């Protein structure tokens, strides 16, 4: 299972990370497809200044750390 994450930079902003709330996805191509949709949403939303760079990542659910959970 895979989780989609998008990291982007926009003019005047530090790096921003957006975690997908719809996943996880059973197949890696589905995960990257979702990442591309998330990037498109960021660019077309008008909520951010011009985007300089965007990257979609897929994280293996077995390796994903849950915030606040002790290892």
Backbone atoms as SQL, in Angstrom:
CREATE TABLE atoms (id INTEGER PRIMARY KEY, chain TEXT, resi INTEGER, resn TEXT, atom TEXT, x REAL, y REAL, z REAL);
INSERT INTO atoms VALUES
  (1, 'A', 1, 'UNK', 'N', 0.852, -1.182, 0.000),
  (2, 'A', 1, 'UNK', 'CA', 0.000, 0.000, 0.000),
  (3, 'A', 1, 'UNK', 'C', 0.894, 1.240, 0.000),
  (4, 'A', 2, 'UNK', 'N', 0.436, 2.268, -0.675),
  (5, 'A', 2, 'UNK', 'CA', 1.231, 3.479, -0.886),
  (6, 'A', 2, 'UNK', 'C', 0.432, 4.732, -0.518),
  (7, 'A', 3, 'UNK', 'N', 1.133, 5.695, 0.051),
  (8, 'A', 3, 'UNK', 'CA', 0.559, 7.011, 0.368),
  (9, 'A', 3, 'UNK', 'C', 1.197, 8.051, -0.535),
  (10, 'A', 4, 'UNK', 'N', 0.415, 8.958, -1.062),
  (11, 'A', 4, 'UNK', 'CA', 0.913, 10.020, -1.930),
  (12, 'A', 4, 'UNK', 'C', 1.209, 11.277, -1.108),
  (13, 'A', 5, 'UNK', 'N', 2.347, 11.893, -1.421),
  (14, 'A', 5, 'UNK', 'CA', 2.781, 13.131, -0.769),
  (15, 'A', 5, 'UNK', 'C', 3.261, 14.069, -1.873),
  (16, 'A', 6, 'UNK', 'N', 2.912, 15.338, -1.764),
  (17, 'A', 6, 'UNK', 'CA', 3.395, 16.345, -2.706),
  (18, 'A', 6, 'UNK', 'C', 4.190, 17.389, -1.930),
  (19, 'A', 7, 'UNK', 'N', 5.361, 17.707, -2.449),
  (20, 'A', 7, 'UNK', 'CA', 6.200, 18.764, -1.879),
  (21, 'A', 7, 'UNK', 'C', 6.393, 19.791, -2.985),
  (22, 'A', 8, 'UNK', 'N', 6.183, 21.070, -2.650),
  (23, 'A', 8, 'UNK', 'CA', 6.374, 22.104, -3.670),
  (24, 'A', 8, 'UNK', 'C', 6.919, 23.381, -3.054),
  (25, 'A', 9, 'UNK', 'N', 7.508, 24.191, -3.924),
  (26, 'A', 9, 'UNK', 'CA', 7.934, 25.535, -3.541),
  (27, 'A', 9, 'UNK', 'C', 7.214, 26.518, -4.460),
  (28, 'A', 10, 'UNK', 'N', 6.874, 27.666, -3.883),
  (29, 'A', 10, 'UNK', 'CA', 6.219, 28.726, -4.646),
  (30, 'A', 10, 'UNK', 'C', 6.924, 30.037, -4.320),
  (31, 'A', 11, 'UNK', 'N', 6.787, 31.010, -5.183),
  (32, 'A', 11, 'UNK', 'CA', 7.451, 32.300, -4.994),
  (33, 'A', 11, 'UNK', 'C', 7.131, 32.872, -3.623),
  (34, 'A', 12, 'UNK', 'N', 8.171, 33.137, -2.837),
  (35, 'A', 12, 'UNK', 'CA', 7.994, 33.769, -1.541),
  (36, 'A', 12, 'UNK', 'C', 7.578, 32.842, -0.413),
  (37, 'A', 13, 'UNK', 'N', 7.476, 31.559, -0.678),
  (38, 'A', 13, 'UNK', 'CA', 7.079, 30.597, 0.357),
  (39, 'A', 13, 'UNK', 'C', 8.203, 29.590, 0.601),
  (40, 'A', 14, 'UNK', 'N', 8.292, 29.081, 1.823),
  (41, 'A', 14, 'UNK', 'CA', 9.207, 27.960, 2.049),
  (42, 'A', 14, 'UNK', 'C', 8.601, 26.698, 1.431),
  (43, 'A', 15, 'UNK', 'N', 9.327, 25.597, 1.510),
  (44, 'A', 15, 'UNK', 'CA', 8.796, 24.335, 0.994),
  (45, 'A', 15, 'UNK', 'C', 7.510, 23.961, 1.716),
  (46, 'A', 16, 'UNK', 'N', 6.547, 23.441, 0.958),
  (47, 'A', 16, 'UNK', 'CA', 5.248, 23.045, 1.512),
  (48, 'A', 16, 'UNK', 'C', 5.043, 21.554, 1.223),
  (49, 'A', 17, 'UNK', 'N', 4.557, 20.827, 2.217),
  (50, 'A', 17, 'UNK', 'CA', 4.240, 19.407, 2.034),
  (51, 'A', 17, 'UNK', 'C', 2.746, 19.210, 2.212),
  (52, 'A', 18, 'UNK', 'N', 2.143, 18.474, 1.282),
  (53, 'A', 18, 'UNK', 'CA', 0.727, 18.141, 1.359),
  (54, 'A', 18, 'UNK', 'C', 0.615, 16.619, 1.362),
  (55, 'A', 19, 'UNK', 'N', -0.009, 16.078, 2.385),
  (56, 'A', 19, 'UNK', 'CA', -0.237, 14.641, 2.481),
  (57, 'A', 19, 'UNK', 'C', -1.629, 14.320, 1.962),
  (58, 'A', 20, 'UNK', 'N', -1.715, 13.310, 1.123),
  (59, 'A', 20, 'UNK', 'CA', -2.988, 12.888, 0.554),
  (60, 'A', 20, 'UNK', 'C', -3.896, 12.333, 1.648),
  (61, 'A', 21, 'UNK', 'N', -5.158, 12.705, 1.608),
  (62, 'A', 21, 'UNK', 'CA', -6.135, 12.228, 2.586),
  (63, 'A', 21, 'UNK', 'C', -7.044, 11.145, 2.007),
  (64, 'A', 22, 'UNK', 'N', -6.827, 10.759, 0.752),
  (65, 'A', 22, 'UNK', 'CA', -7.703, 9.780, 0.106),
  (66, 'A', 22, 'UNK', 'C', -7.118, 8.367, 0.097),
  (67, 'A', 23, 'UNK', 'N', -5.788, 8.244, 0.193),
  (68, 'A', 23, 'UNK', 'CA', -5.104, 6.947, 0.074),
  (69, 'A', 23, 'UNK', 'C', -5.295, 6.100, 1.307),
  (70, 'A', 24, 'UNK', 'N', -4.657, 4.996, 1.402),
  (71, 'A', 24, 'UNK', 'CA', -3.548, 4.510, 0.580),
  (72, 'A', 24, 'UNK', 'C', -4.016, 3.840, -0.714),
  (73, 'A', 25, 'UNK', 'N', -3.040, 3.629, -1.602),
  (74, 'A', 25, 'UNK', 'CA', -3.294, 3.022, -2.910),
  (75, 'A', 25, 'UNK', 'C', -2.563, 1.693, -2.996),
  (76, 'A', 26, 'UNK', 'N', -3.207, 0.720, -3.613),
  (77, 'A', 26, 'UNK', 'CA', -2.622, -0.622, -3.674),
  (78, 'A', 26, 'UNK', 'C', -1.545, -0.744, -4.748),
  (79, 'A', 27, 'UNK', 'N', -1.594, 0.119, -5.769),
  (80, 'A', 27, 'UNK', 'CA', -0.620, 0.042, -6.858),
  (81, 'A', 27, 'UNK', 'C', 0.133, 1.368, -6.979),
  (82, 'A', 28, 'UNK', 'N', 1.429, 1.278, -7.213),
  (83, 'A', 28, 'UNK', 'CA', 2.277, 2.462, -7.304),
  (84, 'A', 28, 'UNK', 'C', 1.831, 3.446, -8.390),
  (85, 'A', 29, 'UNK', 'N', 1.457, 2.990, -9.600),
  (86, 'A', 29, 'UNK', 'CA', 0.986, 3.958, -10.607),
  (87, 'A', 29, 'UNK', 'C', -0.233, 4.761, -10.146),
  (88, 'A', 30, 'UNK', 'N', -1.146, 4.142, -9.398),
  (89, 'A', 30, 'UNK', 'CA', -2.305, 4.870, -8.858),
  (90, 'A', 30, 'UNK', 'C', -1.836, 5.969, -7.908),
  (91, 'A', 31, 'UNK', 'N', -0.830, 5.662, -7.107),
  (92, 'A', 31, 'UNK', 'CA', -0.307, 6.632, -6.152),
  (93, 'A', 31, 'UNK', 'C', 0.276, 7.850, -6.877),
  (94, 'A', 32, 'UNK', 'N', 1.089, 7.607, -7.916),
  (95, 'A', 32, 'UNK', 'CA', 1.675, 8.726, -8.662),
  (96, 'A', 32, 'UNK', 'C', 0.614, 9.493, -9.446),
  (97, 'A', 33, 'UNK', 'N', -0.419, 8.809, -9.924),
  (98, 'A', 33, 'UNK', 'CA', -1.527, 9.494, -10.594),
  (99, 'A', 33, 'UNK', 'C', -2.195, 10.467, -9.623),
  (100, 'A', 34, 'UNK', 'N', -2.430, 10.004, -8.399),
  (101, 'A', 34, 'UNK', 'CA', -3.026, 10.873, -7.376),
  (102, 'A', 34, 'UNK', 'C', -2.111, 12.059, -7.093),
  (103, 'A', 35, 'UNK', 'N', -0.808, 11.822, -7.028),
  (104, 'A', 35, 'UNK', 'CA', 0.143, 12.921, -6.825),
  (105, 'A', 35, 'UNK', 'C', 0.041, 13.957, -7.931),
  (106, 'A', 36, 'UNK', 'N', -0.123, 13.516, -9.172),
  (107, 'A', 36, 'UNK', 'CA', -0.240, 14.468, -10.280),
  (108, 'A', 36, 'UNK', 'C', -1.527, 15.281, -10.175),
  (109, 'A', 37, 'UNK', 'N', -2.602, 14.658, -9.710),
  (110, 'A', 37, 'UNK', 'CA', -3.864, 15.379, -9.505),
  (111, 'A', 37, 'UNK', 'C', -3.687, 16.418, -8.396),
  (112, 'A', 38, 'UNK', 'N', -2.990, 16.049, -7.330),
  (113, 'A', 38, 'UNK', 'CA', -2.754, 16.988, -6.228),
  (114, 'A', 38, 'UNK', 'C', -1.926, 18.187, -6.700),
  (115, 'A', 39, 'UNK', 'N', -0.898, 17.937, -7.515),
  (116, 'A', 39, 'UNK', 'CA', -0.086, 19.037, -8.047),
  (117, 'A', 39, 'UNK', 'C', -0.944, 19.944, -8.913),
  (118, 'A', 40, 'UNK', 'N', -1.762, 19.374, -9.773),
  (119, 'A', 40, 'UNK', 'CA', -2.657, 20.176, -10.610),
  (120, 'A', 40, 'UNK', 'C', -3.597, 21.027, -9.758),
  (121, 'A', 41, 'UNK', 'N', -4.115, 20.447, -8.677),
  (122, 'A', 41, 'UNK', 'CA', -5.002, 21.193, -7.779),
  (123, 'A', 41, 'UNK', 'C', -4.288, 22.382, -7.152),
  (124, 'A', 42, 'UNK', 'N', -3.029, 22.184, -6.746),
  (125, 'A', 42, 'UNK', 'CA', -2.247, 23.276, -6.152),
  (126, 'A', 42, 'UNK', 'C', -2.057, 24.395, -7.169),
  (127, 'A', 43, 'UNK', 'N', -1.676, 24.034, -8.378),
  (128, 'A', 43, 'UNK', 'CA', -1.370, 25.029, -9.402),
  (129, 'A', 43, 'UNK', 'C', -2.612, 25.795, -9.838),
  (130, 'A', 44, 'UNK', 'N', -3.736, 25.113, -9.960),
  (131, 'A', 44, 'UNK', 'CA', -4.940, 25.769, -10.483),
  (132, 'A', 44, 'UNK', 'C', -5.838, 26.372, -9.401),
  (133, 'A', 45, 'UNK', 'N', -5.530, 26.146, -8.132),
  (134, 'A', 45, 'UNK', 'CA', -6.409, 26.616, -7.053),
  (135, 'A', 45, 'UNK', 'C', -6.406, 28.129, -6.888),
  (136, 'A', 46, 'UNK', 'N', -5.303, 28.782, -7.243),
  (137, 'A', 46, 'UNK', 'CA', -5.193, 30.223, -7.019),
  (138, 'A', 46, 'UNK', 'C', -4.892, 30.577, -5.575),
  (139, 'A', 47, 'UNK', 'N', -4.680, 29.595, -4.702),
  (140, 'A', 47, 'UNK', 'CA', -4.396, 29.843, -3.284),
  (141, 'A', 47, 'UNK', 'C', -2.921, 30.076, -3.010),
  (142, 'A', 48, 'UNK', 'N', -2.070, 29.803, -3.993),
  (143, 'A', 48, 'UNK', 'CA', -0.628, 29.920, -3.807),
  (144, 'A', 48, 'UNK', 'C', -0.043, 30.823, -4.868),
  (145, 'A', 49, 'UNK', 'N', 1.088, 31.477, -4.548),
  (146, 'A', 49, 'UNK', 'CA', 1.796, 32.229, -5.596),
  (147, 'A', 49, 'UNK', 'C', 2.305, 31.255, -6.664),
  (148, 'A', 50, 'UNK', 'N', 2.909, 31.768, -7.737),
  (149, 'A', 50, 'UNK', 'CA', 3.381, 30.865, -8.791),
  (150, 'A', 50, 'UNK', 'C', 4.287, 29.754, -8.238),
  (151, 'A', 51, 'UNK', 'N', 3.991, 28.532, -8.630),
  (152, 'A', 51, 'UNK', 'CA', 4.752, 27.367, -8.174),
  (153, 'A', 51, 'UNK', 'C', 6.042, 27.269, -8.987),
  (154, 'A', 52, 'UNK', 'N', 7.156, 27.121, -8.273),
  (155, 'A', 52, 'UNK', 'CA', 8.460, 27.015, -8.916),
  (156, 'A', 52, 'UNK', 'C', 8.796, 25.559, -9.220),
  (157, 'A', 53, 'UNK', 'N', 8.532, 24.689, -8.259),
  (158, 'A', 53, 'UNK', 'CA', 8.838, 23.266, -8.431),
  (159, 'A', 53, 'UNK', 'C', 7.845, 22.448, -7.616),
  (160, 'A', 54, 'UNK', 'N', 7.428, 21.313, -8.161),
  (161, 'A', 54, 'UNK', 'CA', 6.546, 20.402, -7.434),
  (162, 'A', 54, 'UNK', 'C', 7.018, 18.976, -7.667),
  (163, 'A', 55, 'UNK', 'N', 6.918, 18.161, -6.633),
  (164, 'A', 55, 'UNK', 'CA', 7.365, 16.769, -6.700),
  (165, 'A', 55, 'UNK', 'C', 6.337, 15.884, -6.018),
  (166, 'A', 56, 'UNK', 'N', 5.905, 14.819, -6.699),
  (167, 'A', 56, 'UNK', 'CA', 5.020, 13.831, -6.089),
  (168, 'A', 56, 'UNK', 'C', 5.872, 12.661, -5.624),
  (169, 'A', 57, 'UNK', 'N', 5.608, 12.208, -4.418),
  (170, 'A', 57, 'UNK', 'CA', 6.317, 11.071, -3.847),
  (171, 'A', 57, 'UNK', 'C', 5.298, 10.034, -3.405),
  (172, 'A', 58, 'UNK', 'N', 5.697, 8.781, -3.440),
  (173, 'A', 58, 'UNK', 'CA', 4.852, 7.714, -2.922),
  (174, 'A', 58, 'UNK', 'C', 5.611, 6.998, -1.815),
  (175, 'A', 59, 'UNK', 'N', 4.988, 6.937, -0.655),
  (176, 'A', 59, 'UNK', 'CA', 5.606, 6.384, 0.542),
  (177, 'A', 59, 'UNK', 'C', 4.981, 5.024, 0.842),
  (178, 'A', 60, 'UNK', 'N', 5.829, 4.031, 1.047),
  (179, 'A', 60, 'UNK', 'CA', 5.372, 2.689, 1.406),
  (180, 'A', 60, 'UNK', 'C', 4.705, 2.753, 2.776),
  (181, 'A', 61, 'UNK', 'N', 3.484, 2.268, 2.875),
  (182, 'A', 61, 'UNK', 'CA', 2.729, 2.370, 4.131),
  (183, 'A', 61, 'UNK', 'C', 3.407, 1.619, 5.270),
  (184, 'A', 62, 'UNK', 'N', 4.207, 0.618, 4.957),
  (185, 'A', 62, 'UNK', 'CA', 4.912, -0.118, 6.003),
  (186, 'A', 62, 'UNK', 'C', 6.046, 0.691, 6.607),
  (187, 'A', 63, 'UNK', 'N', 6.521, 1.702, 5.888),
  (188, 'A', 63, 'UNK', 'CA', 7.627, 2.519, 6.356),
  (189, 'A', 63, 'UNK', 'C', 7.185, 3.906, 6.830),
  (190, 'A', 64, 'UNK', 'N', 5.902, 4.217, 6.677),
  (191, 'A', 64, 'UNK', 'CA', 5.386, 5.530, 7.048),
  (192, 'A', 64, 'UNK', 'C', 5.330, 5.671, 8.560),
  (193, 'A', 65, 'UNK', 'N', 5.877, 6.781, 9.064),
  (194, 'A', 65, 'UNK', 'CA', 5.835, 7.057, 10.500),
  (195, 'A', 65, 'UNK', 'C', 4.567, 7.836, 10.819),
  (196, 'A', 66, 'UNK', 'N', 3.923, 7.454, 11.893),
  (197, 'A', 66, 'UNK', 'CA', 2.726, 8.144, 12.323),
  (198, 'A', 66, 'UNK', 'C', 3.128, 9.157, 13.383),
  (199, 'A', 67, 'UNK', 'N', 2.826, 10.468, 13.181),
  (200, 'A', 67, 'UNK', 'CA', 3.203, 11.473, 14.177),
  (201, 'A', 67, 'UNK', 'C', 2.619, 11.149, 15.550),
  (202, 'A', 68, 'UNK', 'N', 3.451, 11.272, 16.567),
  (203, 'A', 68, 'UNK', 'CA', 3.001, 11.055, 17.931),
  (204, 'A', 68, 'UNK', 'C', 3.072, 9.617, 18.391),
  (205, 'A', 69, 'UNK', 'N', 3.384, 8.715, 17.465),
  (206, 'A', 69, 'UNK', 'CA', 3.475, 7.291, 17.829),
  (207, 'A', 69, 'UNK', 'C', 4.931, 6.967, 18.145),
  (208, 'A', 70, 'UNK', 'N', 5.165, 6.421, 19.347),
  (209, 'A', 70, 'UNK', 'CA', 6.514, 6.074, 19.737),
  (210, 'A', 70, 'UNK', 'C', 6.965, 4.831, 18.990),
  (211, 'A', 71, 'UNK', 'N', 8.252, 4.847, 18.599),
  (212, 'A', 71, 'UNK', 'CA', 8.801, 3.703, 17.855),
  (213, 'A', 71, 'UNK', 'C', 9.159, 2.556, 18.773);
